[in-house]
Amino acid sequence: MLTGKKILVGISGGIAAYKAAEVVSRLRKLNAEVHVAMTKSATQFVAPLTLRSLSTNPVYVEMFDEPKLWNVEHIALAEHVDTVIVAPATANILAKMAMGLADDFLSTVLVATRSPIFVAPAMNHAMYYHPATQDNLVRLKDRGIKVIGPGTGFQACGTEGVGRMSEPVEIVEAVTNFFSKSDCLKGKKVLVTAGGTQEPLDPVRFLGNRSSGRMGYAIAQAMQEAGAETILVSAPTDLPVPNGVKRISVQTALEMHDVVLNNFSDMDVIVKAAAVADYRPATNAEQKIKKDGTNRTIELVPNPDILAELGRRKTSQVLIGFAAETENLLAYAQEKMHRKNVDLLVANDVTKPGAGFGSPTNIVSFLFPDGRRIDFPQMSKLEIARNLVEEIVNLLG
């Protein structure tokens, strides 16, 4: 079931560390290639030799140990694996992950990896309900990290409550369920647009918008996770490219138009998440425009409507559009959906807290031409993207 999958099990220093041995064993029985990284504290609960024997691979503990392979190991391992499971995930490692701290081998890998991450919290119930721990879990979920458990029951400190690490069988089941969905778009080609285009006014200035590209990049990641061959046509942004995704960088609406149209006929799915400028300056000055104290008028000319053109051209492709509005959300979105002939339109009101440009979260509705509507509460953009994948699978039939 996990044949060919490369999985890193990260073990932090809690009493539940002994259960990580069963997690590793179960993953190996499902034919996964398993690697193990432990914090120094974790070695006080379970010996690295045990995990090395079960995984049949070296166990990583110290950042500055003699390398098992001649490379920068924490980076090589972060890039090598398909997913990371942190079990147990103590309050300490969760806090490090939330803050992006990298002070040992495991925490450094967690900062460096772009692969999906699962955490299985394990701690005393008072530590679990501490506001800092709850805030950290919210922050991690907003980043798309998947939280397994925790369970409820007797704890090592002698109390009962929420905070027990989920059982190894539950942890492995969550991972296998994730990978079972990872093939749902296998063999499909997907093009995603992201970011806000920039329309040059002169060599220094441009007309742009507030789009960060986060939503489009999350969608590209979710498509790749689902097994699709994914092309990301991106306007300027500093976001890292998801593993396995091919990025084509553009700046202007005209450049994006040409790239999208050139690739359109080969695609099964097109997701137009970019914020494309509706207009561009009629002229682009060769030199910087100098101020002279007088009023200036900038003549704007319309850019091509990429989504509308795709809607006219599409045959068997699934076409997804976006509508970011500030008022009359549903009315404007429904009109856009029908006018541009899309199969699903994602609508959001950018004036709502937690749904604006640059936010790691969003609040959206999925609209369908047959009148159906799915409303989502505030959630991370990666979670929204994964829900979008499920609807695309349904549309593909």
Residue pairs with C-beta under 8 A, 6 or more apart in sequence:
1 30
1 31
1 176
1 179
1 180
2 27
2 30
2 31
2 32
2 175
2 176
2 179
3 30
3 31
3 32
4 31
4 33
5 32
5 33
5 82
5 83
5 179
6 32
6 33
6 35
6 80
6 81
6 82
7 27
7 32
7 33
7 34
7 35
7 81
7 82
7 83
7 84
7 85
7 175
8 34
8 35
8 36
8 37
8 77
8 81
8 83
8 84
8 85
8 109
8 113
9 20
9 23
9 24
9 27
9 34
9 35
9 36
9 37
9 51
9 55
9 84
9 85
9 87
10 36
10 37
10 38
10 84
10 85
10 86
10 87
10 93
10 106
10 109
10 110
11 17
11 20
11 36
11 37
11 38
11 39
11 42
11 46
11 51
11 86
11 87
11 88
11 106
12 38
12 39
12 41
12 42
12 86
12 88
12 89
12 90
12 92
12 93
12 106
13 39
13 40
13 41
13 42
13 44
13 45
13 90
13 92
14 42
14 45
14 88
14 90
14 122
14 123
14 165
15 45
15 122
15 156
16 87
16 88
16 122
16 164
16 165
17 38
17 42
17 45
17 46
17 88
18 45
18 46
19 87
19 88
19 165
19 167
19 168
20 36
20 42
20 46
20 51
20 87
20 88
20 168
21 46
21 50
21 51
21 54
22 168
23 85
23 87
23 168
23 171
23 172
24 34
24 36
24 51
24 54
24 55
25 54
26 168
26 169
26 172
27 34
27 172
27 175
28 34
28 54
28 55
28 56
30 172
30 176
33 57
34 54
34 55
34 56
34 57
35 55
35 57
35 58
35 60
35 77
35 80
35 81
36 48
36 51
36 52
36 55
36 57
36 59
36 60
37 59
37 60
37 61
37 77
37 105
37 106
37 109
38 46
38 48
38 51
38 59
38 60
38 61
38 106
39 61
39 93
39 104
39 105
39 106
39 107
40 61
40 62
40 104
43 61
48 59
48 61
49 59
51 59
52 58
52 59
58 68
60 68
60 73
60 74
60 77
60 105
60 106
60 109
61 105
62 104
62 105
63 74
63 104
63 105
63 108
67 73
69 76
73 105
74 105
74 108
74 109
74 112
75 112
77 109
78 109
78 112
78 113
78 114
78 115
79 112
79 113
79 114
79 243
81 113
81 115
82 115
82 116
82 179
83 115
83 116
83 117
83 118
83 175
83 178
83 179
84 109
84 110
84 113
84 115
84 116
84 117
84 118
85 117
85 118
85 119
85 120
85 171
85 175
86 93
86 97
86 106
86 110
86 117
86 118
86 119
86 120
87 118
87 119
87 120
87 122
87 148
87 165
87 166
87 168
87 171
88 120
88 121
88 122
88 165
89 119
89 120
89 121
89 122
90 121
90 122
90 123
91 121
91 123
91 127
91 128
91 130
91 132
91 133
91 136
93 106
93 107
93 119
94 119
94 121
94 133
94 136
94 137
94 140
95 101
95 132
95 133
95 136
96 102
96 103
96 107
96 110
97 107
97 110
97 117
97 119
97 136
97 140
97 145
98 135
98 136
98 139
98 140
100 111
101 107
101 111
102 108
102 110
102 111
102 112
110 117
114 240
114 242
114 243
115 243
116 144
116 146
116 178
116 225
117 145
117 146
118 145
118 146
118 147
118 148
118 171
118 174
118 175
118 178
119 140
119 145
119 146
119 147
119 148
120 147
120 148
120 149
120 150
120 165
120 166
120 171
121 128
121 137
121 147
121 149
121 150
121 163
121 165
122 150
122 163
122 164
122 165
123 133
123 150
123 163
124 155
124 157
124 159
124 161
124 163
125 155
125 159
125 160
125 161
125 162
125 163
126 161
127 133
127 163
128 134
128 150
128 161
128 162
128 163
129 162
137 147
140 147
141 147
141 380
141 383
142 360
142 361
142 380
143 360
143 380
143 382
144 218
144 221
144 380
144 381
144 382
144 383
146 174
146 178
148 166
148 170
148 171
148 174
149 164
149 165
149 166
149 170
150 162
150 163
150 164
150 165
150 166
151 162
151 164
151 165
151 166
151 167
151 170
152 160
152 161
152 162
152 163
152 164
153 160
153 164
154 160
154 164
155 161
155 163
155 164
166 174
181 225
181 226
181 389
182 225
182 226
182 227
183 226
183 227
184 226
184 227
184 389
184 393
185 223
185 226
185 227
185 228
185 269
185 389
185 392
185 393
185 396
186 226
186 227
186 228
187 227
188 227
188 228
188 229
188 268
188 269
188 396
189 228
189 229
189 231
189 266
189 267
189 268
189 269
190 223
190 228
190 229
190 230
190 231
190 267
190 268
190 269
190 270
190 271
191 230
191 231
191 233
191 260
191 263
191 264
191 267
191 269
191 270
191 271
192 216
192 219
192 220
192 223
192 230
192 231
192 232
192 233
192 270
192 271
192 273
193 216
193 232
193 233
193 234
193 235
193 256
193 260
193 271
193 272
193 273
193 274
193 276
193 306
194 213
194 215
194 216
194 217
194 219
194 220
194 232
194 233
194 234
194 235
194 237
194 273
194 274
195 211
195 212
195 213
195 216
195 234
195 235
195 236
195 237
195 274
195 275
196 208
196 209
196 210
196 211
196 212
196 213
196 235
196 236
196 274
196 275
196 277
197 208
197 209
197 235
197 250
197 251
197 252
197 253
197 255
197 256
197 274
197 275
197 276
197 277
198 206
198 207
198 208
198 235
198 236
198 251
198 252
198 277
199 206
199 207
199 208
199 252
199 253
199 277
199 279
199 280
199 281
199 303
200 206
200 251
200 252
200 281
200 284
201 207
201 281
201 284
201 285
201 289
201 298
202 284
202 285
202 286
202 287
202 288
202 289
203 285
203 286
203 287
203 288
204 288
205 288
205 289
207 277
207 279
207 280
207 281
208 277
209 275
209 277
209 357
210 275
210 356
210 357
210 358
211 235
211 274
211 275
211 357
212 237
212 239
212 357
212 358
213 234
213 235
213 237
213 239
213 274
214 239
214 358
214 359
214 360
214 381
215 273
215 322
215 362
215 381
215 384
215 385
216 232
216 234
216 271
216 273
216 274
217 232
217 234
217 237
217 239
217 241
217 242
218 380
218 381
218 382
218 384
218 385
219 271
219 273
219 385
219 388
220 230
220 232
220 241
220 242
220 245
221 242
221 245
221 382
221 385
222 382
222 385
222 386
222 388
222 389
223 230
223 245
223 269
223 271
223 385
223 389
224 230
224 242
224 243
224 244
224 245
225 386
225 389
226 389
226 393
228 268
228 269
230 242
230 244
230 245
230 246
231 245
231 246
231 247
231 248
231 263
231 267
232 241
232 242
232 245
232 246
232 247
232 248
233 247
233 248
233 250
233 256
233 259
233 260
233 263
233 274
234 247
234 248
234 249
234 250
234 274
235 250
235 251
235 256
235 274
235 275
236 249
236 251
241 247
248 259
250 256
250 259
252 277
252 280
253 276
253 277
253 280
253 303
253 304
253 306
254 280
254 303
254 304
256 274
256 276
256 306
257 303
257 304
257 306
257 309
260 270
260 272
260 306
260 310
261 306
261 309
261 310
264 270
264 310
264 313
264 317
267 317
268 316
268 317
268 318
268 396
269 317
269 318
269 319
269 320
269 392
269 396
270 310
270 314
270 317
270 318
270 319
270 320
271 320
271 388
272 306
272 307
272 310
272 319
272 320
272 321
272 322
273 320
273 322
273 346
275 324
275 357
276 303
276 306
277 303
278 302
278 303
279 300
279 301
279 302
279 303
280 300
280 301
280 303
281 298
281 299
281 300
281 301
282 299
282 300
282 301
283 299
289 296
305 340
307 319
307 321
307 340
307 342
308 339
308 340
308 341
310 317
310 319
311 319
311 340
311 341
311 342
312 341
314 341
318 343
318 344
318 392
318 395
318 396
319 341
319 342
319 343
320 342
320 343
320 344
320 345
320 346
320 388
320 392
321 336
321 337
321 340
321 342
321 344
321 345
321 346
322 345
322 346
322 347
322 348
323 329
323 332
323 333
323 336
323 337
323 345
323 346
323 347
323 348
324 348
324 350
324 357
325 332
325 333
325 347
325 348
325 349
325 350
326 349
326 350
326 351
329 347
329 348
329 349
329 365
330 347
330 365
330 367
330 373
333 345
333 347
333 365
333 367
334 345
334 367
336 345
337 345
337 367
337 369
338 369
342 369
343 368
343 369
343 395
344 366
344 367
344 368
344 388
344 391
344 392
344 395
345 366
345 367
346 364
346 365
346 366
346 367
346 384
346 388
347 364
347 365
347 366
347 367
348 355
348 362
348 363
348 364
348 365
349 355
349 363
350 356
350 357
352 363
354 361
354 362
354 363
354 378
355 361
355 362
355 363
355 364
355 378
360 380
360 381
361 378
361 379
361 380
361 381
362 378
362 379
362 381
362 384
363 376
363 377
363 378
364 376
364 384
365 373
365 374
365 375
365 376
366 373
366 374
366 376
366 387
366 388
366 391
367 373
374 387
374 391
376 384
376 387
